[in-house]
């Protein structure tokens, strides 16, 4: 899993090193009001120098400077998350990164207090399987009574999260976006879905021959997806050209789909046999208990027979232990403690 996360980290980091991909991400996955006053066509990459915890530079963190139409710049801070679960301290980490980014801008651009600080937009792209549920504002993590006068002195921070897994496949298809196709390949539901996404990818590049030079990265992502879906099957040599990879995928996807379907049938049959054995033991236990009760208390009333027939195996076992010393039928069939 760590190796897979590293692979995704590398692919995403290189992908969002292209301004066209960042612009595509913003235009298709950010709220429209956030885009109204910026010009993504003139963005440029900032060589940020701040580091994460333990002094390591995070490979997935990228910063872009984007002109604001009304004047000044917006600094887009993008964090790529490949953990299996949401980071509950993400907003705190972003507050620290933002402070370090501001300090870098002050030092390198010789900003004076009268210049003020530029705007920032922190964006988290989450690739994990569970849905993102961490706090998106710093105030959510600060423990103070709602009416405390200390609130006005507490730091504030908020970030925008793009949780890839929360987008339905049909929603991503409707965007006709290169980033959306990238998300679809990264989260394939079935072999057929990754094949459809890969064909849409080839069609996108055919319509946009002057698009960003990221075909190689998509080939790498398709390879990762193929390895995930192939399971115990050994993959053939992956072709170098993206179009050939898609053709190779088409020849294998039908077989993989049949194998997955057959595996599901076998699991269902096994579960059915287990449930059948459990049901058989329950019927035997109910029949034995009824005979023992009849021997001691005589013919069973209807309510007793119904209760025995509906009881779980563990309840039948407990009632059987009561027969020797319980004075009445009602005390034997009392609900388990």
C-alpha positions as CSV (number, residue, x, y, z in Angstrom):
1,X,0.0,0.0,0.0
2,X,2.9,2.4,0.8
3,X,4.5,1.7,-2.6
4,X,1.2,2.4,-4.3
5,X,0.8,5.6,-2.4
6,X,4.3,6.6,-3.4
7,X,3.5,5.8,-7.1
8,X,0.3,8.0,-7.0
9,X,2.3,10.7,-5.2
10,X,4.8,10.9,-7.9
11,X,2.3,10.8,-10.8
12,X,0.1,13.5,-9.2
13,X,3.0,15.7,-8.4
14,X,4.3,15.6,-12.0
15,X,0.7,16.0,-13.4
16,X,0.0,19.2,-11.4
17,X,3.4,20.6,-12.4
18,X,1.6,21.6,-15.7
19,X,-0.3,24.9,-15.5
20,X,-2.9,23.5,-17.9
21,X,-3.8,20.7,-15.5
22,X,-4.0,23.0,-12.6
23,X,-6.3,25.3,-14.6
24,X,-8.4,22.3,-15.5
25,X,-8.7,21.3,-11.9
26,X,-9.8,24.7,-10.8
27,X,-12.3,25.2,-13.6
28,X,-14.0,21.9,-13.0
29,X,-13.7,21.2,-9.3
30,X,-13.8,24.6,-7.5
31,X,-16.8,26.7,-6.8
32,X,-17.4,29.2,-9.7
33,X,-17.4,32.2,-7.3
34,X,-13.8,31.4,-6.4
35,X,-12.7,31.7,-10.0
36,X,-14.5,34.9,-10.9
37,X,-11.6,37.3,-10.2
38,X,-8.5,35.2,-11.1
39,X,-6.7,34.5,-14.4
40,X,-5.4,30.9,-14.4
41,X,-4.0,31.4,-17.9
42,X,-1.2,33.5,-16.5
43,X,-0.3,31.4,-13.4
44,X,3.3,30.5,-12.6
45,X,4.9,27.9,-10.3
46,X,6.4,29.2,-7.1
47,X,9.5,27.5,-5.8
48,X,8.3,27.1,-2.2
49,X,10.9,26.3,0.5
50,X,8.8,25.5,3.5
51,X,9.0,22.0,5.0
52,X,6.6,19.6,6.8
53,X,7.0,18.0,10.1
54,X,10.4,16.3,10.9
55,X,12.0,18.7,8.4
56,X,11.1,16.7,5.3
57,X,9.9,18.5,2.2
58,X,6.5,17.1,1.1
59,X,6.7,16.0,-2.6
60,X,3.0,16.5,-3.0
61,X,2.9,20.1,-2.0
62,X,2.8,22.6,-4.9
63,X,2.3,26.4,-4.9
64,X,1.1,28.4,-7.9
65,X,0.9,32.2,-8.1
66,X,-2.2,33.3,-10.0
67,X,-2.9,36.9,-11.0
68,X,-6.1,38.5,-9.6
69,X,-8.0,40.6,-12.2
70,X,-8.6,43.4,-9.9
71,X,-4.9,43.6,-8.9
72,X,-2.4,41.6,-6.9
73,X,-1.9,37.8,-6.8
74,X,-3.5,34.7,-5.3
75,X,-1.2,32.0,-4.0
76,X,-2.8,28.5,-4.6
77,X,-1.4,26.0,-2.1
78,X,-2.2,22.4,-3.3
79,X,-1.7,19.5,-0.9
80,X,-2.0,16.0,-2.3
81,X,-3.1,13.4,0.3
82,X,-2.6,9.6,-0.3
83,X,-3.2,8.3,3.2
84,X,-5.9,5.7,3.8
85,X,-7.7,8.0,6.2
86,X,-8.4,11.7,6.4
87,X,-5.8,13.7,8.4
88,X,-7.7,15.2,11.3
89,X,-5.0,17.8,11.8
90,X,-4.9,18.9,8.1
91,X,-6.2,22.4,8.8
92,X,-3.5,22.9,11.4
93,X,-0.8,21.8,9.0
94,X,-2.2,24.2,6.4
95,X,-2.1,27.0,8.9
96,X,1.6,26.3,9.5
97,X,2.4,26.0,5.8
98,X,0.6,29.2,5.0
99,X,2.5,31.0,7.7
100,X,5.8,29.7,6.3
101,X,4.7,30.7,2.8
102,X,4.0,34.2,4.0
103,X,7.4,34.4,5.7
104,X,9.1,33.3,2.5
105,X,7.2,35.9,0.5
106,X,8.1,38.6,3.0
107,X,11.8,37.6,3.0
108,X,12.3,37.1,-0.8
109,X,10.1,40.0,-2.0
110,X,11.1,42.4,0.7
111,X,7.5,43.1,1.6
112,X,6.8,45.9,4.0
113,X,3.8,46.0,6.3
114,X,2.3,48.7,4.1
115,X,2.4,46.2,1.2
116,X,0.1,43.8,3.0
117,X,0.0,40.1,2.4
118,X,-1.4,38.4,-0.7
119,X,-4.4,36.1,-0.7
120,X,-4.0,32.3,-0.4
121,X,-6.3,29.5,-1.4
122,X,-5.4,26.1,0.2
123,X,-6.7,23.1,-1.7
124,X,-6.5,19.5,-0.5
125,X,-6.9,16.7,-3.1
126,X,-7.7,13.5,-1.3
127,X,-7.1,10.1,-3.1
128,X,-8.1,7.8,-0.2
129,X,-11.1,5.4,-0.2
130,X,-13.1,6.6,2.8
131,X,-14.8,10.0,2.5
132,X,-13.0,13.0,3.9
133,X,-14.5,14.0,7.2
134,X,-11.7,16.1,8.9
135,X,-12.3,19.6,10.1
136,X,-12.0,22.2,7.3
137,X,-11.7,25.2,9.7
138,X,-9.2,25.7,12.5
139,X,-11.9,27.0,14.8
140,X,-13.5,23.5,14.7
141,X,-10.4,22.2,16.6
142,X,-10.2,24.9,19.2
143,X,-12.0,24.0,22.4
144,X,-13.7,27.1,23.8
145,X,-17.3,27.8,25.0
146,X,-19.3,29.4,22.2
147,X,-19.7,32.7,24.1
148,X,-16.1,33.0,25.3
149,X,-14.5,36.5,24.8
150,X,-11.3,34.6,23.8
151,X,-12.8,33.7,20.4
152,X,-11.8,37.0,18.9
153,X,-8.2,36.3,19.6
154,X,-8.1,32.8,18.0
155,X,-6.4,32.1,14.7
156,X,-8.6,31.4,11.7
157,X,-7.9,29.1,8.8
158,X,-10.1,27.3,6.2
159,X,-9.3,25.1,3.2
160,X,-11.1,23.7,0.2
161,X,-11.1,19.9,-0.2
162,X,-11.5,17.9,-3.4
163,X,-12.4,14.4,-2.3
164,X,-12.0,12.3,-5.5
165,X,-14.0,9.4,-4.3
166,X,-17.2,11.4,-3.6
167,X,-17.8,12.1,-7.2
168,X,-20.1,9.7,-9.0
169,X,-18.7,8.2,-12.2
170,X,-21.6,9.7,-14.3
171,X,-20.8,13.2,-12.8
172,X,-17.1,12.9,-13.8
173,X,-18.1,11.7,-17.3
174,X,-20.3,14.8,-17.8
175,X,-17.4,17.2,-17.1
176,X,-15.4,16.3,-20.3
177,X,-12.3,17.2,-18.2
178,X,-8.8,15.7,-18.4
179,X,-8.6,15.9,-14.6
180,X,-12.0,14.1,-14.3
181,X,-10.7,11.3,-16.5
182,X,-7.6,11.1,-14.3
183,X,-9.9,10.7,-11.3
184,X,-11.9,8.0,-13.0
185,X,-8.8,6.0,-13.9
186,X,-7.5,6.4,-10.3
187,X,-10.8,5.1,-8.9
188,X,-12.1,2.4,-11.3
189,X,-15.1,0.5,-10.1
190,X,-14.7,-2.4,-12.6
191,X,-12.4,-3.4,-15.4
192,X,-15.1,-2.1,-17.8
193,X,-15.1,1.4,-16.2
194,X,-11.3,1.8,-16.5
195,X,-11.6,0.7,-20.1
196,X,-14.3,3.3,-20.8
197,X,-12.3,6.0,-19.0
198,X,-9.2,5.1,-21.0
199,X,-11.1,5.4,-24.3
200,X,-12.4,8.8,-23.3
201,X,-8.8,9.7,-22.5
202,X,-7.7,8.8,-26.0
203,X,-10.6,10.7,-27.5
204,X,-9.7,13.8,-25.4
205,X,-6.2,13.9,-26.7
206,X,-7.4,13.4,-30.3
207,X,-9.6,16.5,-29.9
208,X,-6.8,18.5,-28.1
209,X,-3.6,17.7,-29.9
210,X,-2.0,20.8,-28.4
211,X,-3.0,19.8,-24.9
212,X,-0.5,19.4,-22.0
213,X,2.3,16.7,-22.6
214,X,0.9,14.3,-20.0
215,X,0.2,11.2,-22.0
216,X,3.1,9.5,-20.4
217,X,1.7,10.1,-16.9
218,X,-1.7,8.7,-17.9
219,X,0.0,5.6,-19.2
220,X,1.6,5.2,-15.8
221,X,-1.7,5.7,-14.1
222,X,-3.4,3.1,-16.4
223,X,-0.6,0.7,-15.5
224,X,-1.3,1.1,-11.8
225,X,-5.0,0.6,-12.4
226,X,-4.4,-2.5,-14.5
227,X,-2.2,-4.0,-11.8
228,X,-4.9,-3.4,-9.2
229,X,-7.6,-5.0,-11.4
230,X,-5.6,-7.9,-12.7
231,X,-5.4,-9.6,-9.3
232,X,-3.6,-12.9,-9.6
233,X,-3.3,-12.6,-13.3
234,X,0.1,-11.8,-14.7
235,X,0.1,-8.7,-16.9
236,X,1.6,-8.8,-20.3
237,X,4.2,-6.2,-21.2
238,X,2.7,-2.7,-21.1
239,X,3.1,-0.9,-24.4
240,X,4.8,2.4,-24.6
241,X,2.1,4.3,-26.5
242,X,-1.1,5.2,-24.6
243,X,-3.3,4.1,-27.5
244,X,-1.7,0.7,-27.5
245,X,-2.2,0.4,-23.7
246,X,-5.9,1.0,-24.3
247,X,-6.1,-1.6,-27.0
248,X,-4.3,-4.1,-24.8
249,X,-6.7,-3.3,-22.0
250,X,-9.7,-4.0,-24.2
251,X,-8.4,-7.5,-25.0
252,X,-8.2,-8.4,-21.3
253,X,-11.1,-6.6,-19.7
254,X,-13.7,-9.1,-20.7
255,X,-11.8,-12.0,-19.2
256,X,-11.2,-10.1,-16.0
257,X,-14.8,-9.1,-15.8
258,X,-15.9,-12.8,-16.1
259,X,-13.3,-13.8,-13.4
260,X,-14.6,-11.2,-11.0
261,X,-18.2,-12.2,-11.7
262,X,-17.3,-15.9,-11.2
263,X,-15.5,-15.0,-7.9
264,X,-18.6,-13.2,-6.7
265,X,-20.8,-16.3,-7.5
266,X,-18.4,-18.6,-5.6
267,X,-18.4,-16.3,-2.6
268,X,-22.2,-16.1,-2.7
269,X,-22.4,-19.9,-2.9
270,X,-20.0,-20.4,0.0
271,X,-22.0,-17.9,2.1
272,X,-25.2,-19.7,1.1
273,X,-23.8,-23.1,2.3
274,X,-22.6,-21.5,5.6
275,X,-26.1,-20.0,6.2
276,X,-27.7,-23.4,5.3
277,X,-25.6,-25.2,7.8
278,X,-26.5,-22.6,10.5
279,X,-30.2,-22.9,9.6
280,X,-29.9,-26.7,9.9
281,X,-28.4,-26.6,13.3
282,X,-31.1,-24.2,14.5
283,X,-33.9,-26.4,13.2
284,X,-32.3,-29.4,15.0
285,X,-31.9,-27.5,18.2
286,X,-35.5,-26.3,18.1
287,X,-36.9,-29.8,17.5
288,X,-34.9,-31.3,20.3
289,X,-35.9,-28.6,22.8
290,X,-39.6,-29.0,21.9
291,X,-39.4,-32.8,22.5
292,X,-37.7,-32.3,25.9
293,X,-40.3,-29.7,27.0
294,X,-43.2,-31.9,25.9
295,X,-41.7,-34.8,28.0
296,X,-41.6,-32.6,31.1
297,X,-44.6,-30.2,30.7
298,X,-46.9,-32.0,28.3
299,X,-48.2,-30.8,25.0
300,X,-46.8,-27.3,24.1
301,X,-49.2,-24.3,23.7
302,X,-49.0,-22.5,20.4
303,X,-47.2,-19.5,21.8
304,X,-44.4,-21.7,23.1
305,X,-44.0,-23.5,19.7
306,X,-43.9,-20.2,17.9
307,X,-41.3,-18.8,20.2
308,X,-39.0,-21.9,19.9
309,X,-39.3,-21.8,16.1
310,X,-38.2,-18.1,15.9
311,X,-35.4,-18.4,18.5
312,X,-31.7,-18.1,17.5
313,X,-29.4,-21.1,18.1
314,X,-27.7,-19.4,21.2
315,X,-31.1,-18.8,22.8
316,X,-32.2,-22.4,22.2
317,X,-29.0,-23.6,23.9
318,X,-29.7,-21.4,26.9
319,X,-33.3,-22.6,27.2
320,X,-32.1,-26.2,27.1
321,X,-29.9,-25.7,30.1
322,X,-32.9,-24.4,32.1
323,X,-35.1,-27.5,31.7
324,X,-33.5,-29.4,34.6
325,X,-34.4,-26.9,37.4
326,X,-37.0,-24.4,36.0
327,X,-40.3,-24.9,37.7
328,X,-42.6,-23.9,34.8
329,X,-42.7,-23.8,31.0
330,X,-42.8,-20.0,31.2
331,X,-39.6,-19.8,33.2
332,X,-37.8,-22.0,30.8
333,X,-38.8,-19.8,27.8
334,X,-38.2,-16.5,29.5
335,X,-36.1,-14.1,27.4
336,X,-32.3,-14.7,27.9
337,X,-30.7,-12.6,30.5
